[in-house]
Amino acid sequence: MKILSKNGLTSRVQASGGGLLAAASNRDCLGFCATRDPLRSPLAHSPRFGYYVIALLAATILASGCGGGSSLPGLPPPRPVASPMTQNVFRISSDPFTNASSQHATQVEPDAFAFGTTIVAAFQSGRFFVAGASDIGFATSHDGGATWTTGELPGTTSFAQPAGPFDSVSDPSVAYDAMHAVWLIASLPIIFGSAPPPAPAALVSRSTDGLTWGLPVAVAPGQSSSDKDWITCDNTPSSLYFGHCYIEWDDPNAGGLIHMSTSTDGGLTWGPIRNTANSAAGIGGQPIVQPNGTVIVPIADYNLQNMIAFASHDGGASWTATVVAATISDHFEAGGLRSSALPSAAIDAAGKVYLAWQDCRFRAGCASNDIVMSTSLDGLSWTPVSRVPIDSTTSSVDHFLPGIGASPGTSGPSARLGVTYFYYPNTACSSATCVLDVGFISSLDGGVTWAAPVALAGGMSVTWLPNTQNGGLMVGDYSTTVYVGTQPRTLFAVAHAPSGAFDEAMYAPKAGVITLSGGARRSSALDRPIPGAHSDHPVRRVPPIR
């Protein structure tokens, strides 16, 4: 992502001890417009002020005893924060960089893709305060997640080996092109400065084995602004567009205008920029491909007020106008955490699309978020929003940053789904008391019922996380879940208490931690949204980016 002074995104950055100081314009205010929100004016030079206010409001709502809804057992209660719970997970990668301009040792924001027994994951290593990271790290498993080989992509930033031309890189996403037998990692190149030169909208790194990566290919060179890329490929041999790969991003300088580009040669070259038929704006799109070759792109509108979607029926030559899939009503997380209601999408073997995000419509007073879901068979008509029943709607738990996955060989009433997510056991916390955990929940029947949630890792203080200019303390803007056959796999950031440096790295569950059971199931079929439910914060006129 290029940072431009005319959009208010330029920062003065200097080293100070082991960290960074930045003087940013009013646009850089954790996703809110400082000039229109009284909570973000002069007092809000402390970026956590707004979070304290929301935490206080949430505490007041909870204390009032409002609310109703389902009664489900939840996850374990909060634990004293001394060191994170890691007995269920193992570390698969760590930040190898030492440049003084980044916050080390930090790894955030993983995405992964599985094909056969191979899993390739990508994530930011060495998070900058301003935007992006020292490089994109990768972790590859050829045995379904039992063992991993890790490294960093070449040719991206000046810290990569060999070095690339960019100052930073962000927003990794992973795909596999079965026709051309190539793995693809998409990322966003970043150039710092008050007047950075044009750069590609995105980079695509290619590998035939997930271990050795070539120099990145430029997508749409000469752009001044891009954000939140996502990549996918058509892997159905019977599809007319088998071997087409698609990448989506948005243009902040154009108010979030949505862009698409298509490759037909394994990511070696990319076609011209295409827009939706109604030139829509959005952020966080996740294109997915149905078995018949139709591409559906669920995405949030640029103000994060609605989930919208659009499609292509001609291999990316043109794109339809957007439709509204659902409204968004989300709770503003406490503790200064970077979090927003971006979409996570998956598709089953029959082409049914599952769209998940964080939302508070089932919680009295919008006191906390659930993970919610809507589905579609065509990208045009979407089911009413349902709640993933992790716990009761009257619990104190706040759930966010979901990553949904579907088993590729299952569909319909036997579709296997999994959701990885982060959560606070107590929504009414502050930056000094918020405890961050990671959970997982699965369904064996397409989301009709769900197993009991599994606590993967946690007990993390948010103060152990690196800070960011756009959004706050960071584990990532999204999570990931993939399937190897019918078995779910995930990885995520876990932080330990810093000791002279940060200690945040990539972890995966140990064998046997995530188990699939046909025993007692939980359902949210009787849950109903609170009448008049709406977000507990102003419109996010500038969503967290990069």
NORWOMO-V89084 format. One record per backbone hydrogen bond with DSSP energy under -0.5 kcal/mol. NH is the residue of the N-H (numbers start at 1). CO is the residue of the C=O. E is the energy in kcal/mol with one decimal. If there is no record, write none. Layout:
((NH/CO/E) (NH/CO/E))
//
This chain:
((3/191/-1.4) (4/2/-0.6) (5/194/-1.3) (7/4/-0.8) (8/5/-1.9) (9/4/-2.0) (12/23/-0.9) (13/11/-0.6) (14/21/-1.2) (16/19/-1.8) (19/16/-2.0) (21/14/-1.6) (23/12/-1.0) (24/22/-0.7) (28/25/-1.3) (29/27/-1.6) (30/469/-0.7) (32/29/-1.6) (34/26/-1.0) (34/32/-0.8) (36/33/-1.4) (37/33/-1.2) (38/36/-0.6) (40/37/-2.2) (41/38/-1.0) (44/41/-4.8) (45/42/-1.5) (46/43/-1.6) (47/45/-0.8) (49/46/-2.2) (52/48/-1.9) (53/49/-1.9) (54/50/-2.2) (55/51/-2.7) (56/52/-2.2) (57/53/-2.4) (58/54/-2.9) (59/55/-2.3) (60/56/-2.1) (61/57/-2.3) (62/58/-2.6) (63/59/-2.3) (64/60/-1.2) (65/62/-1.3) (66/61/-0.9) (72/70/-0.6) (82/80/-0.9) (82/83/-0.5) (85/458/-3.3) (86/84/-0.7) (89/86/-1.4) (90/508/-2.5) (92/506/-2.7) (93/506/-1.3) (102/99/-1.3) (103/127/-2.6) (104/102/-0.7) (108/124/-1.6) (109/475/-2.6) (111/122/-2.2) (113/120/-2.0) (115/118/-2.5) (118/115/-1.9) (119/141/-2.7) (120/113/-2.5) (121/139/-2.7) (122/111/-2.6) (123/137/-2.0) (124/108/-2.6) (125/135/-2.6) (126/106/-3.3) (127/103/-0.5) (128/132/-3.0) (132/546/-1.4) (133/169/-2.0) (134/125/-0.9) (134/126/-1.4) (135/125/-1.4) (137/123/-2.7) (137/135/-0.6) (138/151/-2.7) (139/121/-2.0) (140/149/-3.0) (141/119/-2.7) (144/117/-2.8) (146/143/-0.7) (149/140/-2.5) (151/138/-1.9) (153/136/-2.5) (155/162/-2.8) (158/166/-1.6) (160/157/-1.2) (164/157/-3.1) (166/156/-1.8) (167/190/-1.8) (168/190/-1.6) (169/133/-1.4) (170/188/-1.9) (173/186/-1.9) (175/184/-2.5) (177/182/-2.8) (178/176/-0.8) (181/177/-0.9) (182/177/-1.7) (183/207/-4.0) (184/175/-2.8) (185/205/-2.3) (186/173/-2.7) (187/203/-2.1) (188/170/-2.7) (189/187/-0.5) (190/168/-2.5) (196/3/-0.6) (196/193/-0.6) (199/223/-2.7) (201/219/-1.9) (201/220/-1.0) (202/219/-1.3) (203/187/-2.9) (204/217/-2.1) (205/185/-2.9) (207/183/-1.9) (213/211/-0.6) (214/206/-2.3) (216/154/-0.5) (217/204/-2.9) (219/202/-2.7) (220/218/-0.5) (223/199/-2.6) (227/250/-1.6) (230/248/-1.7) (232/246/-2.1) (234/244/-2.8) (235/233/-0.8) (237/235/-0.7) (239/236/-2.0) (242/239/-1.4) (243/234/-2.5) (244/241/-2.5) (245/263/-2.7) (246/232/-3.1) (247/261/-2.4) (248/230/-2.5) (249/259/-1.9) (250/227/-2.3) (251/257/-1.6) (252/250/-0.6) (254/251/-1.5) (255/252/-1.7) (256/251/-2.4) (257/251/-1.0) (258/280/-2.5) (259/249/-3.1) (260/274/-2.2) (261/247/-1.9) (263/245/-2.5) (266/243/-0.6) (268/265/-0.7) (271/262/-3.0) (274/260/-2.7) (277/319/-0.6) (277/320/-0.6) (279/276/-2.1) (282/256/-2.7) (283/300/-2.5) (286/298/-2.2) (288/296/-2.4) (290/294/-3.1) (293/290/-2.3) (295/312/-2.3) (296/288/-2.8) (296/294/-0.5) (297/310/-3.1) (298/286/-0.7) (298/296/-0.6) (299/308/-2.7) (300/283/-1.8) (301/306/-2.7) (304/301/-2.3) (307/326/-3.3) (308/299/-3.5) (308/306/-0.5) (309/323/-1.9) (310/297/-1.0) (312/295/-1.9) (317/314/-0.9) (320/311/-3.1) (323/309/-2.3) (325/307/-3.0) (325/323/-0.6) (326/307/-1.7) (328/305/-2.4) (333/331/-0.7) (337/334/-1.0) (338/473/-3.6) (339/337/-0.8) (342/340/-2.3) (344/356/-2.1) (346/354/-2.0) (348/352/-1.9) (349/410/-2.7) (351/348/-1.6) (353/376/-3.2) (354/346/-3.0) (355/353/-0.5) (355/374/-2.8) (356/344/-3.1) (357/372/-1.6) (359/370/-2.5) (360/329/-4.2) (361/329/-0.5) (363/360/-2.1) (366/363/-2.2) (367/364/-1.1) (370/359/-3.3) (372/357/-2.9) (372/370/-0.6) (373/386/-2.5) (374/355/-2.1) (376/353/-1.7) (383/375/-2.4) (386/373/-2.6) (388/371/-3.0) (389/387/-0.7) (390/388/-2.4) (392/72/-0.9) (393/70/-0.8) (394/70/-0.6) (395/392/-1.5) (398/424/-2.5) (399/369/-2.3) (400/422/-2.7) (403/420/-2.3) (405/418/-2.5) (407/416/-2.5) (410/407/-1.7) (414/411/-1.9) (415/412/-1.9) (417/415/-0.6) (417/443/-2.3) (418/405/-2.2) (419/441/-2.6) (420/403/-2.3) (421/439/-2.2) (422/400/-2.6) (423/437/-2.1) (424/398/-2.5) (425/423/-0.5) (425/435/-0.7) (427/396/-2.9) (429/427/-1.7) (433/430/-0.9) (434/430/-3.0) (436/434/-0.5) (436/460/-3.4) (437/423/-2.7) (438/457/-3.5) (439/421/-3.1) (440/454/-1.8) (441/419/-1.8) (443/417/-2.6) (445/449/-0.5) (446/415/-3.0) (448/445/-0.9) (450/522/-2.6) (451/442/-2.9) (454/440/-3.2) (456/438/-2.3) (456/454/-0.7) (457/438/-1.3) (458/85/-1.2) (460/436/-2.2) (462/434/-1.1) (464/461/-2.0) (465/462/-1.7) (466/474/-0.5) (469/129/-3.3) (471/469/-0.8) (472/468/-0.9) (473/336/-3.0) (474/466/-2.3) (479/402/-0.9) (482/489/-2.7) (484/487/-2.8) (485/483/-0.7) (486/484/-0.5) (487/484/-1.7) (488/486/-0.5) (489/482/-3.2) (491/480/-0.5) (492/507/-2.0) (494/505/-2.3) (496/503/-2.7) (499/501/-1.6) (502/104/-2.7) (503/496/-0.5) (504/105/-2.7) (505/494/-2.1) (506/93/-1.2) (507/492/-2.7) (508/90/-2.2) (509/490/-0.6) (510/88/-3.0) (513/510/-1.9) (515/513/-0.8) (517/515/-0.5) (522/450/-2.7) (527/524/-1.7) (530/361/-3.6) (533/530/-2.0) (536/330/-1.2) (540/303/-0.8) (541/539/-1.8) (542/31/-0.7) (543/302/-0.5))
//
